[in-house]
Structure formats: structure tokens, C-alpha cells
Amino acid sequence: MKIVFHSKFTHSYTHDPAAAPGRIESILAALEGKFSMIEPDPAEEGDLVLVHSRNHLERVKIEPAVYEIAKLAAGGAIAAASRACQGEPAFALIRPPGHHASPDSCWGFCYFNNVAIAIKKLIEDKEIEKAFILDFDLHYGDGTENVFRGNSAVAYHHPEGKGRTDLMEGIVGLLQKVEGFDILAVSAGFDRHEKDWGGSLTTQDYRTIGQHVRETATRVCEGRRFGVLEGGYNHEVLGLNVRAFVEGMA
């Protein structure tokens, strides 16, 4: 298991919960000494326009600091996806998040759709033909849905539930039914935790989800799997939750 990370992800590039000081550091502290890390390169504009319009890029460029860190985040997702295709699972410890970024718009602390760019690049480069995306963030990834709507090569799923048990049963049941994909990607948001905005999942639940991701990828696509960080805002528990998921997925 590799953690894809760049020290620039600790920089506070704007004022929102995803960019808050200490957020990434809380995860680093929990992962320290447990996994080796690799440093990504920024995504090229050619990678970004696999998903986003040129007009969207120009709007993000109005804030140069945001544009540069968002390119690096997309590059981190690409690096994690590439590692997965080489047979080694990876987790992209990146920000800004991405699943609210559509081809020509964005909101919810997102600018470029990291997981969608990574999947599109794998398909463009003929590394894969079909991908399955699990998004367990508290919020529905409308951007990812908008990118892949009508695309039979990519399945996007955001399980819902009325409570912890219902939600976990939905995630596990969904993964048990997955068939016929070349890679399993995860938009990993940790804001459903019992001490975060969602108030439902436990730290152990994230480990369980990671284990089922690993088992599903092993069964379906020769183990090819990667995750990218989306939400998660309580710094006191965020690192523990990320570590639990990554350990389970590894």
C-alpha cells in the first residue's frame, strides 16, 4: 500500500473546512511510520480537460493558488490510480476534494473532480475499460455522477441509509454484487463518522469498509483498487478514521 502525498497539501489555500489548518496534519500523524509515501506531479491540462471544459479551467485559474493545488490534487489521484493498475493499492492523501466538481461547474470545497480525472485517464490510456466508483462520503457526489452519466464503462454508487446499520448493510451488499470491472475506485469521505457531521459510522466501520473493498477488488479485478480523500472535518478523529480504512483496504 502506498500513500500518495505532497507537503503542499498541508498549505491552507483558501478559507473552508477542507482547507483548514491541521486537517491534513491530523491524518499524517495517524499514518506516520505505517506506510511508505510517494510524491505526485501536478496533473497536466490535457488530463483536466478529459473531464472539465476549458471555460471551467479558466474560472479556477482566477485564483492561482487554488488552481495550482487543485492540479496537484488531481495529479495525486492519477498517481494512486496508476499504482493500482501496477498491482499495488494506493490512497491519495490530497486536497482539495473533488466529487462535487462537474464538467463545467463546482461547489462544496471542490474544483477538479480528482477521481473522475484519474478514471478517465486510465480509460484514455487504455489501462482499463470499465471502472466501479464507491463514494461513502456523507454527501452525494453530484459532480462524479454528472461526469459519468450515460457512460456504461463507469458505474458510480453512493450508498444511502437511515442509520449506521442500514448504511453499512447497503455498502457491504453493494460491494458483494460488483462484477465485471477492471478497477475499484473509492471516493473516501469520512464526514459520516459519529463525531463528524454525519454522526453515524464508527472508526471500526471504516476498517470494515476497507476490508470489503480489498475483498471485492481481489475477487473482481485482480486486486486493483485505490482511494482518494474527499470529506472529513473533525481533526480529532479524522486521522484514526483514514488509518482504519487504509489498513482495511491494504
C-alpha angles and dihedrals in degrees: 000000000000127000112214108213143150125194089233088073088074090062116102102233098176142351111279136100093264091055096043118135113258096023098106091034090060089058094045090053091054094047097042112130094359102088136023117244134218126198119232130216120230116268115259119242087247088062093048094052090056083079109012135056121246088243090058091052091051092052092052090047090064085082103048096190091052092046093052096048092043090054089050091050091052088048089053091055090048090051092050092049091049091052090050091053088052089058101262121107116232141187122210109219093196145137149234094054118229120200095100092056113105126187093273106015144033143192140155097071090305131120109165124022100244100187093043092051091050093050093044090051092051089052093044090051090047092240090129139007103202133028136188119209121199114193113189096169116127090248128062113252097234091167093057090046090051092050095052103030108135093010108124091192094068128050118197120194131180108181117215131199142173093232144351097287094044092048095049092047089052094051095045093044091050094051092048089059097050114120139158103026131126098214139015116221125188128205094205113201118168100194092105090074118124089247096043133067096292097049098204122085126070127221089252089055090062090052089051092050090050091051092052090048089054093047093047094048091048091051099042112027111018092268097301106154141139139171135209127202116250120158135353121129112176102093092195092068105017097090093048091050094049091047092050092052094045093048089050093047092047 
